[in-house]
């Protein structure tokens, strides 16, 4: 609890003084950070496309063949994102960026993600 309070105090101090913590940049963490950002955005887009596909399917605006095609494409994209994340030593939960006061990039649907 004390560590959390100390962390909040440091953050408030840096905000009040107008300075932020410096980022330790080297070639390894810049590459990983860029990969994390790009893969996070791709994962966000994949999730949005998945939701749109579900809405279209439930609305009956697409036929079964198209549903199957979109499902396979989204599954392949998810697998590719996981492969690329693994190459950069990133876990799937690392892609859910913390946006500070805005919260995380996406909220997890616990009922959907039972394997993770």
Beta strands, then each sheet from edge to edge (+ up, - down):
end
